[in-house]
Amino acid sequence: MKRSYDGTIIVKENVKLEESPGLKPKDVNHSDKWKWNKKYMELSYEKKILFETQEQTRLIRRISNNVLFYFWVTIISGVLTLILLLIGRL
């Protein structure tokens, strides 16, 4: 396998396969992108899968917490609306 200067794999002429990570830890800023890609490429296949799985699990938990928050906000606002409507009729 041939690699280009930016670390991608060249399959045929003008065709490259990207091996850069899809997910990055939140503490990596734009200036450290090259360092992050280099460190990620040095990881073993199993560690890459573990890292990506952990990152996706973290994101899913975050989404789940957001959904739960908005669910309770909706329930509480509905109950308060009913209470205010009932008080307004009296």
Phi and psi in degrees as GROMACS dihedral restraints (atoms count N, CA, C in turn):
[ dihedral_restraints ]
;  ai    aj    ak    al  type     phi  dphi    fc
    3     4     5     6     1   -95.4    20    10
    4     5     6     7     1   144.5    20    10
    6     7     8     9     1  -118.2    20    10
    7     8     9    10     1   141.8    20    10
    9    10    11    12     1   -83.4    20    10
   10    11    12    13     1   177.8    20    10
   12    13    14    15     1   -63.8    20    10
   13    14    15    16     1   -23.7    20    10
   15    16    17    18     1   -96.0    20    10
   16    17    18    19     1     7.4    20    10
   18    19    20    21     1    94.8    20    10
   19    20    21    22     1    -2.8    20    10
   21    22    23    24     1   -82.3    20    10
   22    23    24    25     1   156.7    20    10
   24    25    26    27     1   -90.3    20    10
   25    26    27    28     1   129.9    20    10
   27    28    29    30     1   -94.9    20    10
   28    29    30    31     1   116.2    20    10
   30    31    32    33     1   -85.9    20    10
   31    32    33    34     1   -54.7    20    10
   33    34    35    36     1  -134.6    20    10
   34    35    36    37     1  -178.6    20    10
   36    37    38    39     1   -61.2    20    10
   37    38    39    40     1   134.2    20    10
   39    40    41    42     1    63.8    20    10
   40    41    42    43     1    13.8    20    10
   42    43    44    45     1  -123.5    20    10
   43    44    45    46     1   126.4    20    10
   45    46    47    48     1  -127.9    20    10
   46    47    48    49     1   146.2    20    10
   48    49    50    51     1  -106.0    20    10
   49    50    51    52     1   125.3    20    10
   51    52    53    54     1   -81.9    20    10
   52    53    54    55     1   133.6    20    10
   54    55    56    57     1  -116.9    20    10
   55    56    57    58     1    14.6    20    10
   57    58    59    60     1   -76.4    20    10
   58    59    60    61     1   152.8    20    10
   60    61    62    63     1   -70.5    20    10
   61    62    63    64     1   147.0    20    10
   63    64    65    66     1   -82.9    20    10
   64    65    66    67     1   -28.5    20    10
   66    67    68    69     1  -117.9    20    10
   67    68    69    70     1   140.2    20    10
   69    70    71    72     1  -125.0    20    10
   70    71    72    73     1   147.3    20    10
   72    73    74    75     1   -63.2    20    10
   73    74    75    76     1   152.3    20    10
   75    76    77    78     1   -69.4    20    10
   76    77    78    79     1   -15.6    20    10
   78    79    80    81     1   -88.1    20    10
   79    80    81    82     1     0.5    20    10
   81    82    83    84     1   -89.6    20    10
   82    83    84    85     1   121.4    20    10
   84    85    86    87     1   -97.2    20    10
   85    86    87    88     1  -179.5    20    10
   87    88    89    90     1   -63.1    20    10
   88    89    90    91     1   -34.7    20    10
   90    91    92    93     1   -72.7    20    10
   91    92    93    94     1   -21.3    20    10
   93    94    95    96     1   -96.0    20    10
   94    95    96    97     1    11.3    20    10
   96    97    98    99     1   -59.9    20    10
   97    98    99   100     1   -42.6    20    10
   99   100   101   102     1   -65.4    20    10
  100   101   102   103     1   -42.3    20    10
  102   103   104   105     1   -63.6    20    10
  103   104   105   106     1   -41.6    20    10
  105   106   107   108     1   -62.3    20    10
  106   107   108   109     1   -46.6    20    10
  108   109   110   111     1   -61.9    20    10
  109   110   111   112     1   -39.4    20    10
  111   112   113   114     1   -65.3    20    10
  112   113   114   115     1   -45.3    20    10
  114   115   116   117     1   -65.2    20    10
  115   116   117   118     1   -39.5    20    10
  117   118   119   120     1   -63.8    20    10
  118   119   120   121     1   -40.0    20    10
  120   121   122   123     1   -67.4    20    10
  121   122   123   124     1   -23.7    20    10
  123   124   125   126     1   -81.8    20    10
  124   125   126   127     1   -12.9    20    10
  126   127   128   129     1   -69.6    20    10
  127   128   129   130     1   151.4    20    10
  129   130   131   132     1   -73.6    20    10
  130   131   132   133     1   165.0    20    10
  132   133   134   135     1   -58.4    20    10
  133   134   135   136     1   -43.4    20    10
  135   136   137   138     1   -64.6    20    10
  136   137   138   139     1   -40.5    20    10
  138   139   140   141     1   -68.8    20    10
  139   140   141   142     1   -34.5    20    10
  141   142   143   144     1   -63.3    20    10
  142   143   144   145     1   -45.1    20    10
  144   145   146   147     1   -64.0    20    10
  145   146   147   148     1   -43.0    20    10
  147   148   149   150     1   -62.0    20    10
  148   149   150   151     1   -44.4    20    10
  150   151   152   153     1   -62.0    20    10
  151   152   153   154     1   -48.1    20    10
  153   154   155   156     1   -63.1    20    10
  154   155   156   157     1   -39.6    20    10
  156   157   158   159     1   -65.7    20    10
  157   158   159   160     1   -42.8    20    10
  159   160   161   162     1   -63.0    20    10
  160   161   162   163     1   -41.4    20    10
  162   163   164   165     1   -65.7    20    10
  163   164   165   166     1   -41.8    20    10
  165   166   167   168     1   -66.7    20    10
  166   167   168   169     1   -37.8    20    10
  168   169   170   171     1   -63.5    20    10
  169   170   171   172     1   -41.6    20    10
  171   172   173   174     1   -61.7    20    10
  172   173   174   175     1   -43.0    20    10
  174   175   176   177     1   -67.1    20    10
  175   176   177   178     1   -38.4    20    10
  177   178   179   180     1   -64.7    20    10
  178   179   180   181     1   -41.1    20    10
  180   181   182   183     1   -62.7    20    10
  181   182   183   184     1   -40.3    20    10
  183   184   185   186     1   -63.4    20    10
  184   185   186   187     1   -44.1    20    10
  186   187   188   189     1   -63.1    20    10
  187   188   189   190     1   -42.2    20    10
  189   190   191   192     1   -61.3    20    10
  190   191   192   193     1   -41.8    20    10
  192   193   194   195     1   -64.2    20    10
  193   194   195   196     1   -38.6    20    10
  195   196   197   198     1   -65.5    20    10
  196   197   198   199     1   -42.5    20    10
  198   199   200   201     1   -63.6    20    10
  199   200   201   202     1   -43.2    20    10
  201   202   203   204     1   -62.5    20    10
  202   203   204   205     1   -41.2    20    10
  204   205   206   207     1   -60.2    20    10
  205   206   207   208     1   -49.8    20    10
  207   208   209   210     1   -67.4    20    10
  208   209   210   211     1   -30.2    20    10
  210   211   212   213     1   -61.3    20    10
  211   212   213   214     1   -49.9    20    10
  213   214   215   216     1   -67.9    20    10
  214   215   216   217     1   -35.7    20    10
  216   217   218   219     1   -61.4    20    10
  217   218   219   220     1   -41.7    20    10
  219   220   221   222     1   -65.0    20    10
  220   221   222   223     1   -45.2    20    10
  222   223   224   225     1   -62.9    20    10
  223   224   225   226     1   -47.6    20    10
  225   226   227   228     1   -64.1    20    10
  226   227   228   229     1   -42.4    20    10
  228   229   230   231     1   -66.5    20    10
  229   230   231   232     1   -35.3    20    10
  231   232   233   234     1   -64.5    20    10
  232   233   234   235     1   -44.4    20    10
  234   235   236   237     1   -64.8    20    10
  235   236   237   238     1   -43.8    20    10
  237   238   239   240     1   -63.6    20    10
  238   239   240   241     1   -37.6    20    10
  240   241   242   243     1   -63.2    20    10
  241   242   243   244     1   -44.8    20    10
  243   244   245   246     1   -62.0    20    10
  244   245   246   247     1   -42.9    20    10
  246   247   248   249     1   -61.9    20    10
  247   248   249   250     1   -44.7    20    10
  249   250   251   252     1   -65.5    20    10
  250   251   252   253     1   -35.9    20    10
  252   253   254   255     1   -66.8    20    10
  253   254   255   256     1   -40.7    20    10
  255   256   257   258     1   -67.8    20    10
  256   257   258   259     1   -38.5    20    10
  258   259   260   261     1   -67.6    20    10
  259   260   261   262     1   -36.7    20    10
  261   262   263   264     1   -65.7    20    10
  262   263   264   265     1   -28.8    20    10
  264   265   266   267     1   -77.1    20    10
  265   266   267   268     1   -24.2    20    10
